[in-house]
Amino acid sequence: MLDKNEYIYGLRAVIEAIESGRDIDKVLVRKDLSGDLARDFFDVAHRYGVVLQRVPAERIDRITRRNHQGVLAIFSAVSYSSLDVLVPQLYEEGKLPFVVLLDGVTDVRNFGAIARTCECAGVDAIVIPERGGVGVNADAMKTSAGALNYLPVCREKSILGAVKFLKDNGYSIVSATEKGARNYAEGDYTGPVAVVMGAEDVGISPEILRLSDTLAAIPQLGNIGSLNVSVAAGVMIYEVVRQRLQTSRYE
């Protein structure tokens, strides 16, 4: 159950929250919502690119029984960053950039565990999609052991678009996939690198795999088909760290 400080409800209140620039993870909207004020709300939400999730009224009622008017906004637990701002900033600071992208990861515990590893390993940012993935909520904050208070999180319109942007800006795109022909430890991760981890059930999308510079496979020696995504992310992240420490490319 959400804490009352994690959300706001009511059409006018949500409109004001959006227009004030509050970091909103998503807005739950009753499926049959209509009317003049509802149209104003939809206009504002569309203009600010807010993620809307159509739900039955009962879904909102389970969070609050107050007069929510069919709209409830869930706040993000952190302020999101933008790759457009972060990428040039990292270069200007003279850093060797390292980002991790999550393509469709939906389990909040996996997300929190990956964020914790990223922060410990000095990753510059973690990238999630606006739709079809996890958001930064209280459970993610808890699982990350506070790492999300320090690790920049970029929420982009799509992971595919983020991959294209990073590739255009000199990053090597490394996708961790069992479809890879190269052992993960054989890749060169000593330059600007973006590691992509896929969804728990279907992995990384074919479009991103085609754009990748390296398809890195972690050896599977047992009977189970794949590693948990947070464990696989830890393996990939610390291979980048190992190579950079070995070549003295970390400060």
C-alpha positions, 0 to 999 in steps of 0.5 A: 500500500502506498503511503499518503505522501507518495500520491495525490488525487483529484483532477485539479490537484493532479493538473497543478502537480504536473504543471508545477514540475513534480516528478511523477512516476505515472498517473492512474486514470479511470477507464471511463473518465470524461468531461470538460475538466477531464479533457483539460487534464488529458491536454496537460498530461499529453503536453508534459509527456506524463505516463497514463495508465487506464485502470478500473475505478476499483484499482484507485479505490484500493489506494484511497477512498477519498474523492479522487475523481478517477485520477491519482498521480503517483510521485517518483521517489527521485528526480529523474535525469535526462541523457541529453543533459547527462551525456555532454556533462560526463564528457565535459567533466573528463569522465570515461562514461559508463551507463546501464540500460534496462530494456523492459525490466519490470521486477522492482527488486531486480531494479533495486539490486541492479541500482545498488550494484551500479552505485557500488561500481561507479556507474554514471547512470541507469536508464529506464523507459517511460513505459514497459518497465519499472519506476522508482518507488519506495520498494525500489529505494529500499531494495537499492539500500539507498543507492538510488539517492546517489545514482542518476536515473534517466527515464527516456521515452524508449530504450531503443531511442536511448541506445541510438543516442548513446551510439551517436555520442561515441558509446559502445553498446554492449548487450548481455544476451545468451544469443551472443557469440562472444564470451562476455569477458572477451569484449573491450569495455575500456572506452565509453560503454553502455551495457544493456540488460533485458527483460526477465522473460524475453530478454533484449529486443531484437532492434536493440540487439541489431544496433549493439556493438557487442553481444556478450554471453555469460557462460551457462554451465548448469541446467537452468537456462539463464541467470537472474537479471540482477545477477547477470548485471552484476557480472557484466558491470564488474567486468567493465570495472575489472578491465578499467582497473587493469588498464588504469582507466578509473580514477 
